[in-house]
Amino acid sequence: MNQLWQYVRECIQLFHWVYFQPFTFVRKLREIHPDLEPTTNPFSLRAEFVEFPNLKRYAEQIGWLTMLTPILAALVVAPIYSFFSDTPFDFLRSGQVLLGWIVGVWIAKGEFPSLQKWLNYLFYGFAIFVVAYGISEQFKLEIFTALLNALPVLKQGVSAIAPFYLFAFGIVFGVAFGVVFGVAFGIMVGVAFGVAFGVAFGVAFGVASGIVVGVASGIVVGVASGIVVGVTFGVASGVTFGVASGVTFGVASGIVVGVAWILGAIRAYFWIPEFVWMLGLGLFARNAHVSASTLRFLPPYFDQLIYFPLPFLSELIVEAHRTNPVAAESTIDYLINSTTQQKAAINAMQGIALDTLSRCKYATDITQASLILDWIPRNEEDFGAVLLQLIDLSQSIRTAYDGTTPYRKLELLDQPIAELTKLQKKLATQEFAKDATLYGSIVEQWLTILQDSRIAFAEAASQSPEIPDRYLAGNALDPLSAKGRFKGRQELFREIENISLSAQPPVLLLYGRRRTGKTSTLNYLPEKVSGDLIPLFVDFQGASSFQTFESIAEWIAEEIQKSARLSRNVILPAIDAKEIARDPFAALLQWMAKIERLVPSKRFLLCLDEFERLEEAIAANNNNRAPLNFLRYVMQNRRQWVLLFSGSHRLSELNPYWSDCLISTQTLPLTYLSPTETRELIQQPVPDFPDIYELEAVDAISNLTHGQPYLVQLTCSQVVDRLNQEILADQPHRKATAKDVQLIIPKVLERGEGYFNEFWQTQTPEQQAILKLIVQGEHITQPTHILDKFIQAEILHKQAEQYIFQVPLIHHYINSLG
């Protein structure tokens, strides 16, 4: 008896999985057999029953459920139909079909291939007959009447079998239908169609019966389609079946069947009580604590196929996350992987992130936010750039608070403060108005907390004997974070401004070797030139991965928009994406003309950094020079636009096709810092920097680097590091000497390996050989064209018939190569 009840429980569980937890059902099938699918006929795997005993048990249960479920469905539907209809449920006709269904399923389970084939033919022949008869009746074609009158024998035969028709037809049709749909397509399809036609033959076709048939059939088809081929199939089948019913049995009946079927397919009948249940849970949550046990009562845990949104679902998960993050995250994972409520899961994740970030009242809350939210995927399409940026900033802020010294904490905290300040300005624009309502107060609150922390760190740093490392050797300087660290170039800024605002400004070429500060100079242009000039920065290194001209044109427009907003708080209109796709550079020209009309009193300085990268896009497009033609047209016809090309190659070193584009260019060489500017950078990288150098050390650094900005910063940073090591070792505090500068040269070469190696690899083997000879002290006079090129590139200079490295550190690097 216990085994019988266990078997029954398993069947009920299987039935529940099929109708309400199909995703769980799929996983359970994988445990039974690796190739088993919801639509698999398990009896087709009969040969493996011995190897997989659970497969045999599952097949038997499938057989029983497929045979008995339609009978139970008919018994449930019958009283409902009889109550709403004037015609009682026809148990005799329904029973005949269901009896045939049982026999058909039994045949389908067995090994009767010939019988199965003929019953297939019978079913499809009958289907064609019903449709043809319906069309004939609806459209008064009288085909069948004429056929019977023309064939007396056929007419007599039909009259003879008429008394047995009702009984025989129902059984035969049930058998054929059971064979075709019983277990051939799995339990989902089998039960679905068994219920549909078992109920259908028990009702008289009309509006009332259409409701009953449509509801019953739609629900079971909705289950089958929901997991197998998608809800679209359920809706489409409802439309098809409705139309077919309308043709065969009348328009009114067809419409009702179709609508009721569709509502069943999209499971609207289950959603209504689930909706009411969620309203109750939502009201309960307002007056009680939302715990993990509350989440277990969410409808998706019982019904995995809910296609409509449920009220309060995301809100309950967010509320539960405050006290039980594990349960909330587990619920979200379940919604994503085992239900159709992925949108609710995404909304819950966004709500949790927003709730966590907004409740940060102290610095420790901010530093913990990224740890709490580290499970949220970094998908900008679902969560938005601002939310993900705040989570990433929380990580940066935690790193700052984990700094080993007050100076280090202060240094690391400056970057997130600068980023938050930039984000605050961005949220103040119309483009980000929606984000401002969500995140504006969070950014303001975080800035207040971090500014207070910065004051505390600064006070602690002022009392520390450690020397702050204020030198930035690496990426280009950003005015927001680097502030006053940019030194010199005042004459260059004045020249750029004067030329750009002249009556007929030429094209400008800002030329300088790697790490000479070109990008930093462009970044500081908005602070250094007149307000009549709007510097627009476009970094082609960022566009180097783009291969199509459409992508490049779109990138240029986006960079111009961003730069205008940051440099002068000018909001420019977006470019038309459709026009970009049609003709990218023509669209850019039209857009630039529109900008001129919006801002007629200003000039735009379009700075194209790393412009040489355009050659890659030109090569990728069969040497199509459309970008150069666009630039040349801007130079000649857009009077409000001034072009500044920034790169590490002189005109003579560029591809020949650039000559047409840069024919009237004025070169602005970006050379080494002057001795005065170099000393200022060494001794005062920021205001109030302590006096840590002997004058001889300052001269030694200046001579060693020859004012190369990157190398000055790198060398000074290593000097500070050396002095701090002595302080940490409790050695007496002292100033750096020339000897210290000499001792840190190996460390400078090691830390700056990327810079030195790039310099070396860009030289030809012949040039490398000449430089090595110079390092070895050889007297070199030939070849003059290479030596002259080294002088022009400011690598060497000639002194008393000897060639000397302008930057002695490069001499040291080549010497270290052996």
C-alpha positions in Angstrom: 0.0 0.0 0.0 2.8 2.4 0.9 4.4 1.7 -2.5 1.1 2.5 -4.2 0.8 5.8 -2.5 4.4 6.6 -3.2 3.7 5.9 -6.9 0.5 8.1 -6.8 2.5 10.9 -5.1 5.1 10.8 -7.8 2.5 11.0 -10.5 0.9 14.0 -8.8 4.3 15.6 -8.4 5.0 15.0 -12.1 1.7 16.5 -13.0 2.5 19.6 -10.9 5.8 20.0 -12.5 4.3 19.8 -16.0 1.6 22.4 -15.3 3.2 24.8 -12.9 7.0 24.2 -12.7 8.1 23.2 -16.2 11.7 24.5 -15.7 12.1 22.3 -12.7 10.5 19.5 -14.8 13.2 19.9 -17.5 16.0 19.6 -14.9 14.4 16.5 -13.4 14.3 14.9 -16.8 18.0 15.4 -17.2 18.5 13.5 -14.0 16.4 10.6 -15.4 18.1 10.4 -18.8 20.6 12.9 -20.4 18.7 12.9 -23.7 15.2 13.2 -22.3 13.2 16.3 -23.3 9.7 17.4 -22.3 8.5 16.5 -25.8 10.3 13.2 -26.0 8.3 10.0 -26.3 9.8 8.0 -23.5 8.7 4.7 -25.1 11.0 5.5 -28.0 13.9 4.9 -25.5 12.5 1.5 -24.6 15.8 -0.2 -25.3 17.4 1.7 -22.5 14.9 0.9 -19.8 17.2 -1.7 -18.3 20.2 0.7 -18.0 17.9 3.5 -16.8 15.3 2.1 -14.4 14.0 5.5 -13.6 13.3 6.1 -17.3 11.0 3.0 -17.3 9.2 4.3 -14.2 8.8 7.7 -15.8 7.4 6.2 -19.0 4.8 4.2 -17.1 3.8 7.3 -15.2 3.6 9.3 -18.4 1.2 6.6 -19.8 -1.1 6.7 -16.8 -1.2 10.5 -16.7 -1.8 10.8 -20.4 -4.7 8.4 -20.3 -6.4 9.6 -17.1 -5.9 13.3 -17.0 -8.3 14.0 -19.9 -11.0 12.0 -18.1 -10.5 14.0 -14.9 -10.6 17.2 -16.9 -13.9 16.2 -18.5 -15.3 15.4 -15.0 -14.3 18.9 -13.8 -15.5 20.8 -16.9 -18.8 18.9 -17.2 -20.7 20.5 -14.2 -19.3 24.0 -15.0 -20.4 23.7 -18.6 -23.8 22.3 -17.6 -24.3 25.2 -15.2 -23.6 27.9 -17.8 -25.1 26.2 -20.8 -28.7 25.3 -21.8 -27.5 22.0 -23.1 -26.1 19.4 -20.6 -22.7 17.9 -21.0 -22.8 14.9 -23.3 -21.0 12.3 -21.3 -21.8 9.6 -23.9 -20.0 11.3 -26.8 -17.2 12.5 -24.6 -16.8 9.0 -23.1 -16.6 7.4 -26.5 -13.8 9.7 -27.5 -12.0 9.3 -24.2 -12.4 5.5 -24.4 -10.9 5.6 -27.9 -8.2 7.9 -26.5 -7.2 5.4 -23.9 -7.0 2.6 -26.5 -5.0 4.9 -28.8 -2.5 5.8 -26.0 -2.1 2.1 -25.2 -1.4 1.4 -28.9 1.1 4.3 -29.0 2.9 2.9 -26.0 3.2 -0.5 -27.6 5.1 -1.8 -30.6 2.4 -1.7 -33.4 4.1 0.3 -36.2 1.7 -0.8 -39.0 -1.4 -0.1 -36.9 0.0 3.3 -35.8 0.7 4.2 -39.4 -2.9 3.5 -40.6 -4.4 5.3 -37.6 -2.3 8.3 -38.4 -3.7 8.3 -41.9 -7.2 8.0 -40.5 -6.7 11.0 -38.2 -5.3 13.3 -40.8 -8.0 12.2 -43.3 -10.7 13.0 -40.8 -9.2 16.4 -40.1 -9.3 17.3 -43.8 -12.9 16.0 -44.0 -14.0 18.2 -41.1 -12.4 21.4 -42.5 -13.9 20.7 -46.0 -17.3 20.0 -44.5 -17.2 23.1 -42.4 -16.2 25.3 -45.4 -19.0 23.7 -47.5 -21.6 24.4 -44.8 -20.5 27.9 -44.0 -20.2 29.0 -47.7 -23.2 27.0 -49.0 -21.0 25.1 -51.5 -23.2 21.9 -51.2 -20.3 19.8 -52.3 -21.2 16.9 -50.1 -24.9 16.9 -51.0 -24.0 16.9 -54.7 -21.5 14.1 -54.1 -24.0 11.9 -52.3 -26.7 12.5 -55.0 -24.2 11.6 -57.7 -23.1 8.4 -56.0 -26.2 6.4 -54.9 -24.1 3.6 -53.5 -22.1 6.0 -51.3 -25.4 7.6 -50.2 -26.9 4.2 -49.3 -23.7 3.3 -47.4 -23.8 6.5 -45.3 -27.5 5.8 -44.5 -26.7 2.2 -43.5 -23.9 3.2 -41.0 -25.7 6.2 -39.6 -27.2 4.3 -36.5 -23.7 3.2 -35.6 -22.0 6.5 -36.4 -22.3 8.2 -33.1 -20.8 5.3 -31.2 -18.2 4.0 -33.7 -17.0 7.4 -34.8 -16.2 8.7 -31.3 -14.2 5.6 -30.4 -12.4 5.4 -33.7 -11.5 9.0 -33.7 -10.3 8.8 -30.1 -8.1 5.8 -31.0 -6.6 7.7 -33.9 -6.1 10.8 -31.9 -4.5 8.9 -29.0 -2.0 7.3 -31.4 -1.1 10.6 -33.0 -0.8 12.8 -29.9 -0.9 10.4 -26.9 2.8 10.0 -26.0 4.5 10.7 -29.3 5.3 14.3 -28.3 5.7 13.8 -24.6 3.4 14.4 -21.7 2.9 18.1 -22.2 1.5 17.8 -25.7 -0.3 14.6 -25.1 -2.2 15.7 -22.0 -2.9 19.1 -23.6 -4.6 17.7 -26.7 -6.2 14.8 -24.8 -8.0 17.3 -22.5 -8.9 19.6 -25.4 -10.7 17.0 -27.5 -12.0 15.0 -24.6 -13.9 18.1 -23.4 -14.7 19.3 -26.9 -16.7 16.2 -27.8 -18.7 16.4 -24.6 -20.3 19.8 -25.4 -22.5 21.1 -28.1 -20.7 23.6 -30.3 -21.9 27.2 -29.6 -20.9 30.2 -27.6 -21.2 28.6 -24.2 -19.3 25.5 -25.3 -16.7 27.8 -27.0 -15.9 29.3 -23.6 -15.5 25.9 -22.0 -13.5 24.4 -24.8 -11.3 27.5 -25.2 -10.5 27.7 -21.5 -9.7 24.0 -21.0 -7.8 23.7 -24.3 -5.9 27.0 -23.9 -4.7 26.2 -20.4 -3.2 22.9 -21.4 -1.8 24.2 -24.7 -0.4 27.1 -22.7 1.5 24.7 -20.5 2.9 22.8 -23.5 3.8 25.8 -25.5 5.2 27.8 -22.6 8.2 25.6 -22.1 8.5 23.9 -25.4 8.2 26.5 -28.1 7.2 29.7 -26.3 4.0 31.6 -25.5 3.8 32.9 -29.1 2.8 29.4 -30.2 0.0 29.3 -27.7 -1.4 32.6 -28.9 -1.0 31.6 -32.6 -2.6 28.3 -32.0 -5.5 30.0 -30.4 -6.0 32.3 -33.4 -5.7 29.3 -35.7 -8.1 27.2 -33.8 -10.6 30.1 -33.4 -10.6 30.7 -37.2 -11.0 27.0 -37.9 -13.9 26.8 -35.4 -15.5 29.8 -37.0 -15.3 28.3 -40.4 -16.5 24.9 -39.3 -19.1 25.7 -36.5 -19.9 29.4 -36.9 -18.3 32.8 -36.4 -19.6 33.4 -32.9 -18.4 30.1 -31.7 -15.0 30.6 -33.4 -14.4 34.0 -31.8 -15.3 32.7 -28.4 -13.1 29.6 -28.7 -10.2 31.6 -30.0 -10.3 34.3 -27.3 -10.8 31.8 -24.5 -8.0 29.7 -25.9 -5.6 32.6 -26.1 -6.4 33.7 -22.5 -5.7 30.1 -21.4 -2.5 30.0 -23.4 -1.2 33.1 -21.7 -2.4 31.6 -18.4 -4.5 34.6 -17.6 -6.9 32.4 -15.5 -4.0 31.5 -13.1 -2.6 35.1 -13.1 -5.8 36.6 -11.7 -5.7 34.8 -8.3 -1.9 35.2 -8.3 -2.4 39.0 -8.7 -4.9 39.1 -5.8 -2.5 37.0 -3.7 0.4 39.5 -4.4 -1.9 42.4 -3.4 -2.4 40.7 -0.1 1.3 40.0 0.4 2.0 43.7 -0.4 -0.4 44.9 2.2 1.0 42.5 4.7 4.5 43.7 4.1 3.5 47.3 4.9 2.5 46.2 8.4 4.9 43.3 9.1 8.5 42.3 8.7 9.4 40.8 5.3 11.4 37.7 6.1 12.8 34.8 4.0 9.7 32.8 4.8 7.6 35.5 3.2 9.5 35.2 0.0 8.7 31.5 -0.1 5.0 32.5 -0.6 5.7 34.4 -3.8 3.6 32.9 -6.7 6.6 32.2 -8.9 7.7 29.5 -6.4 4.4 27.7 -7.2 3.9 28.7 -10.8 6.9 29.2 -13.0 4.9 30.3 -16.1 3.6 33.7 -15.2 3.7 36.0 -18.2 2.2 39.1 -16.6 3.8 41.3 -14.0 3.0 40.8 -10.4 2.5 43.8 -8.1 5.0 44.3 -5.2 7.2 41.4 -6.3 10.4 43.5 -6.8 9.6 45.7 -3.7 9.2 42.6 -1.4 12.6 41.3 -2.6 14.3 44.7 -2.0 12.7 44.9 1.5 13.8 41.3 2.3 17.4 42.0 1.2 17.8 44.5 4.0 17.6 41.8 6.7 18.3 38.6 4.7 20.5 39.2 1.6 21.1 35.5 1.0 17.4 34.7 0.7 16.7 37.8 -1.5 19.6 36.9 -3.8 18.5 33.3 -3.9 15.0 34.4 -4.9 16.4 36.6 -7.7 18.5 33.7 -9.0 15.4 31.5 -9.0 13.4 34.1 -10.9 16.1 34.4 -13.6 16.8 30.8 -14.1 13.5 29.0 -13.4 10.7 31.4 -14.2 9.4 33.9 -16.8 9.9 36.8 -14.4 13.3 37.9 -15.4 12.2 41.6 -15.7 11.1 41.5 -12.1 14.4 40.1 -11.1 16.3 42.9 -12.9 14.0 45.5 -11.3 14.7 43.9 -7.9 18.5 44.0 -8.4 18.3 47.7 -9.5 16.1 48.4 -6.4 18.5 46.6 -4.1 21.5 48.6 -5.5 19.7 51.9 -5.3 18.5 51.1 -1.8 22.0 50.1 -0.7 23.7 53.2 -2.1 21.1 55.6 -0.8 21.4 54.3 2.7 25.2 55.1 2.9 25.3 57.5 5.8 29.0 57.0 6.8 32.2 56.4 4.9 32.2 52.7 6.1 28.8 52.3 4.4 30.2 53.5 1.1 33.2 51.3 1.3 31.0 48.2 2.0 28.5 49.0 -0.8 30.6 47.4 -3.6 31.0 44.2 -1.4 27.3 44.0 -0.8 26.6 44.5 -4.5 29.4 42.5 -6.0 26.9 39.8 -7.2 25.1 42.3 -9.5 26.1 41.8 -13.2 27.8 44.7 -14.8 25.3 45.0 -17.6 24.8 48.7 -18.6 21.8 47.9 -20.8 19.8 46.6 -17.8 21.2 48.8 -15.0 22.4 52.0 -16.6 25.8 53.6 -16.6 25.3 55.8 -13.6 24.4 53.0 -11.2 27.3 50.8 -12.3 29.7 53.8 -12.0 28.6 54.4 -8.4 29.2 50.7 -7.5 32.7 50.9 -9.1 33.4 54.2 -7.2 32.5 52.4 -4.0 35.3 50.0 -4.8 37.8 52.8 -5.5 36.7 54.6 -2.2 37.3 51.3 -0.3 40.8 51.1 -1.8 41.5 54.7 -0.7 40.4 54.1 2.9 42.6 51.0 2.9 45.7 53.1 2.1 48.7 52.3 4.2 49.4 56.0 5.2 47.4 59.2 5.5 49.2 60.6 2.4 48.3 57.5 0.4 44.7 57.7 1.5 44.5 61.3 0.6 46.0 60.7 -2.8 43.7 57.8 -3.6 40.6 59.6 -2.4 41.1 62.5 -4.8 40.2 60.4 -7.8 36.8 59.3 -6.7 36.0 62.8 -5.4 36.9 64.1 -8.9 34.8 61.4 -10.5 31.8 62.2 -8.3 32.2 65.9 -9.0 32.2 65.2 -12.7 29.1 62.9 -12.3 27.3 65.6 -10.4 27.8 68.1 -13.2 26.6 65.5 -15.7 23.4 64.8 -13.8 22.7 68.6 -13.9 22.2 68.4 -17.6 18.9 67.7 -19.4 20.2 64.6 -21.0 20.5 62.9 -17.5 17.4 64.4 -15.9 15.9 61.0 -15.3 19.1 59.7 -13.6 19.3 62.9 -11.6 16.0 62.1 -9.8 17.4 58.6 -8.8 21.1 59.3 -8.1 21.4 63.1 -7.5 20.9 62.9 -3.8 23.3 59.9 -3.5 26.1 61.7 -5.3 25.6 64.8 -3.1 25.6 62.8 0.1 28.7 60.8 -0.9 30.6 64.0 -1.8 29.8 65.5 1.6 31.1 62.3 3.4 34.2 62.1 1.3 35.1 65.8 1.6 34.9 65.4 5.4 37.1 62.4 5.2 39.6 64.2 3.0 39.9 67.0 5.6 40.6 64.4 8.3 43.2 62.6 6.1 44.9 65.9 5.2 45.2 66.8 8.9 46.6 63.4 9.7 49.0 63.7 6.8 50.3 67.0 7.9 51.3 65.5 11.3 53.1 62.5 9.6 56.8 62.5 9.0 56.2 60.7 5.7 56.8 62.7 2.5 53.7 62.7 0.2 54.3 61.4 -3.3 52.6 64.1 -5.4 54.2 63.1 -8.7 52.1 61.5 -11.4 54.2 59.5 -13.7 51.9 57.7 -16.1 48.6 58.7 -17.7 47.8 62.1 -19.0 46.9 64.7 -16.4 43.2 65.4 -15.8 42.5 68.9 -14.5 39.8 67.6 -12.2 42.2 65.2 -10.3 45.6 66.6 -11.1 44.7 70.2 -10.5 47.8 72.4 -10.4 50.3 69.6 -11.3 50.5 70.7 -14.9 53.6 73.0 -15.3 54.7 75.3 -18.0 53.6 75.5 -21.7 52.2 79.0 -21.1 53.7 80.3 -24.3 52.2 77.4 -26.2 48.7 78.1 -24.9 49.0 81.8 -25.9 50.1 80.8 -29.4 47.2 78.4 -29.8 44.7 81.0 -28.6 46.0 83.8 -30.8 46.2 81.6 -34.0 42.7 80.1 -33.4 41.0 83.5 -32.9 42.8 85.1 -35.9 40.9 86.0 -39.0 42.0 83.1 -41.1 43.6 80.5 -38.8 45.7 77.7 -40.4 45.5 74.1 -39.4 47.6 73.4 -36.3 49.9 70.4 -35.8 50.9 69.8 -32.2 54.0 67.6 -32.5 55.8 65.9 -29.7 57.4 62.5 -29.0 55.8 60.0 -26.7 55.2 61.1 -23.1 56.0 64.7 -23.8 52.6 65.9 -22.5 50.5 66.3 -25.6 47.3 64.9 -24.2 47.8 66.7 -20.9 48.2 69.9 -22.8 45.0 69.4 -24.7 43.2 68.4 -21.4 44.2 71.8 -19.9 43.2 73.9 -22.9 39.8 74.9 -21.5 41.5 76.4 -18.4 44.2 78.1 -20.4 42.5 79.8 -23.4 39.8 82.5 -23.8 36.1 81.7 -23.3 35.6 82.7 -27.0 37.2 79.4 -27.9 35.5 76.1 -27.2 38.2 73.3 -27.2 36.7 70.0 -28.3 38.8 66.9 -27.6 38.6 63.7 -29.8 41.0 60.9 -28.9 41.4 58.7 -32.0 43.2 56.1 -29.9 39.8 55.3 -28.4 38.4 54.8 -31.9 41.2 52.6 -33.1 39.1 49.5 -32.7 36.4 50.8 -35.0 36.6 49.6 -38.6 33.7 51.2 -40.3 33.3 54.9 -41.1 29.9 54.9 -39.6 31.3 54.0 -36.2 34.1 56.5 -36.5 31.7 59.3 -37.4 29.4 58.4 -34.5 32.5 58.4 -32.2 33.6 61.8 -33.3 30.1 63.2 -32.7 29.9 61.7 -29.2 33.3 62.9 -28.2 32.5 66.5 -29.4 29.2 66.4 -27.4 31.0 65.2 -24.2 33.9 67.6 -24.6 31.6 70.6 -25.2 29.7 69.8 -22.0 32.8 69.3 -19.9 34.9 72.2 -21.2 32.3 75.0 -21.5 29.1 73.4 -20.2 27.6 73.7 -23.8 24.9 71.2 -24.5 25.0 70.2 -28.2 22.2 68.3 -29.9 22.6 64.6 -30.7 23.5 63.6 -34.3 20.9 61.8 -36.4 21.9 58.1 -36.2 19.9 57.3 -39.4 21.8 60.0 -41.3 25.1 58.6 -40.0 24.2 55.2 -41.3 23.2 56.7 -44.7 26.4 58.9 -45.2 28.5 59.3 -42.1 30.7 62.2 -43.0 28.0 64.1 -44.8 25.9 63.7 -41.7 28.8 65.1 -39.6 29.1 68.2 -41.8 25.3 68.9 -41.6 25.5 68.4 -37.8 28.5 70.8 -37.5 26.5 73.4 -39.5 23.6 73.0 -37.1 26.0 73.6 -34.2 27.3 76.8 -35.8 23.8 78.2 -35.9 23.2 77.3 -32.3 26.4 78.8 -31.0 27.2 81.6 -33.6 29.5 83.7 -31.4 32.1 81.1 -30.6 34.9 79.3 -32.4 35.4 75.6 -32.0 38.9 74.2 -31.6 38.6 70.6 -32.7 41.6 68.8 -31.3 42.3 65.4 -32.9 44.7 63.5 -30.6 46.6 60.5 -32.0 45.2 61.4 -35.4 47.6 58.9 -37.1 45.2 56.1 -36.0 42.9 57.1 -38.8 45.3 55.4 -41.1 44.1 52.0 -39.7 40.5 52.8 -40.6 41.5 54.0 -44.1 43.4 50.8 -44.7 40.5 48.7 -43.4 38.2 50.3 -46.0 40.3 49.7 -49.1 42.2 52.9 -48.7 39.1 55.0 -48.9 40.1 58.5 -47.9 36.6 59.7 -47.0 37.8 60.8 -43.5 40.6 63.0 -45.0 38.2 64.5 -47.5 35.8 65.4 -44.6 38.6 67.0 -42.6 39.8 69.0 -45.7 36.3 70.2 -46.3 36.0 71.4 -42.7 39.3 73.3 -43.0 38.2 75.1 -46.1 34.5 75.7 -45.5 33.7 75.7 -41.8 34.9 79.1 -40.7 33.9 78.6 -37.0 36.0 75.4 -36.8 39.8 75.3 -36.3 41.5 71.9 -36.5 44.4 71.0 -34.3 46.1 67.7 -35.1 48.1 66.2 -32.2 50.6 63.3 -32.8 54.1 62.0 -32.5 55.0 62.2 -36.2 56.2 65.1 -38.3 54.6 65.7 -41.7 57.6 64.1 -43.4 57.1 60.9 -41.4 53.4 60.5 -42.3 51.8 58.6 -45.1 52.0 60.7 -48.3 48.2 61.1 -48.6 48.3 63.3 -45.5 50.1 66.0 -47.5 46.8 67.1 -49.3 45.0 67.3 -46.0 47.8 69.1 -44.0 49.1 71.3 -46.8 48.7 74.6 -44.9 49.7 73.4 -41.5 51.5 75.3 -38.8 53.6 73.0 -36.6 53.6 73.7 -32.8 56.5 71.6 -31.4 56.0 70.3 -27.9 59.5 70.0 -26.6 61.1 69.6 -23.2 60.3 71.8 -20.2 62.5 74.8 -19.7 65.0 74.7 -16.8 62.7 77.0 -14.8 59.6 74.9 -15.5 61.5 71.8 -14.6 62.7 73.1 -11.3 59.1 74.2 -10.4 57.8 70.7 -11.2 60.5 69.1 -9.1 60.2 71.4 -6.1 56.5 72.4 -6.2 54.4 69.7 -7.9 51.5 70.9 -5.7 51.2 73.9 -3.4 52.7 73.5 0.1 54.9 70.6 -1.0 57.7 70.2 1.6 61.2 71.2 0.8 62.9 67.9 0.4 65.8 68.6 -2.1 69.2 70.0 -1.8 69.8 72.4 -4.7 72.4 70.0 -6.2 69.7 67.2 -6.3 67.4 69.5 -8.2 70.1 70.2 -10.8 70.9 66.5 -11.0 67.3 65.6 -11.8 67.0 68.5 -14.3 70.1 67.4 -16.1 69.3 63.7 -15.9 65.9 64.2 -17.5 66.5 67.3 -19.6 63.0 68.5 -18.6 61.2 65.5 -20.2 57.9 65.7 -18.2 57.3 62.0 -17.7 60.9 61.3 -16.7 60.9 64.2 -14.3 57.8 62.9 -12.5 59.1 59.4 -12.5 62.6 60.3 -11.1 61.1 62.5 -8.4 58.7 59.8 -7.4 61.6 57.4 -6.9 63.5 60.0 -4.8 60.5 60.4 -2.5 60.2 56.6 -2.2 63.9 56.4 -1.2 63.5 59.1 1.5 60.3 57.5 2.9 62.0 54.1 3.2 64.6 55.8 5.5 61.8 57.5 7.5 60.0 54.2 8.0 63.4 52.7 9.1 63.6 55.5 11.8 66.6 57.1 10.2 67.1 60.8 10.6 65.1 63.0 8.3 67.2 64.6 5.6 67.0 66.2 2.2 67.7 64.4 -1.1 71.2 64.9 -2.5 72.7 64.4 -6.0 74.1 61.1 -4.8 70.5 59.9 -4.1 69.6 60.8 -7.6 72.4 58.7 -9.0 71.5 55.8 -6.8 67.9 55.6 -7.9 68.7 55.5 -11.7 68.4 51.7 -11.9 64.9 52.0 -10.3 63.9 54.7 -12.7 64.9 52.5 -15.7 63.0 49.6 -14.2 59.8 51.5 -13.5 60.0 53.3 -16.8 60.7 50.2 -18.8 57.6 50.7 -21.0 58.7 54.2 -22.1 62.3 53.3 -22.7 61.5 50.0 -24.5 59.0 51.8 -26.9 61.7 54.4 -27.7 64.2 51.6 -28.5 61.8 49.5 -30.6 60.8 52.4 -32.8 64.4 52.7 -34.0 65.7 50.8 -37.0 68.5 48.3 -36.5 70.9 50.7 -38.2 69.8 53.5 -35.8 70.1 51.2 -32.8 73.7 50.4 -33.8 74.7 54.0 -34.1 73.2 54.9 -30.7 75.1 52.0 -29.1 78.3 53.3 -30.6 77.7 56.7 -29.2 77.0 55.2 -25.8 80.3 53.4 -26.0 82.1 56.7 -26.7 82.9 56.1 -30.3 83.4 59.2 -32.5 80.6 59.0 -35.1 80.4 61.3 -38.1 78.4 59.1 -40.6 75.8 58.5 -41.8 74.8 62.2 -41.5 71.2 61.7 -42.5 70.5 59.5 -39.5 72.5 61.8 -37.2 70.6 64.8 -38.5 67.3 63.0 -37.9 68.3 62.2 -34.3 69.0 65.9 -33.8 65.7 66.9 -35.3 63.9 64.5 -33.1 65.7 66.0 -30.0 67.4 62.7 -29.2 70.9 63.9 -29.7 72.7 67.3 -29.9 76.1 68.1 -31.1 78.7 69.5 -28.8 82.4 70.0 -29.7 82.2 67.6 -32.6 80.7 65.0 -30.3 77.1 63.7 -30.4 75.5 63.7 -26.9 72.2 62.4 -25.7 69.8 65.2 -24.8 68.3 63.0 -22.1 71.0 61.3 -20.2 68.6 58.7 -18.8 68.2 57.3 -22.4 72.0 57.0 -22.5 71.8 55.0 -19.2 69.1 52.8 -20.6 71.0 51.9 -23.8 74.1 51.2 -21.8 72.0 48.8 -19.6 71.1 46.8 -22.7 74.8 45.7 -22.9 
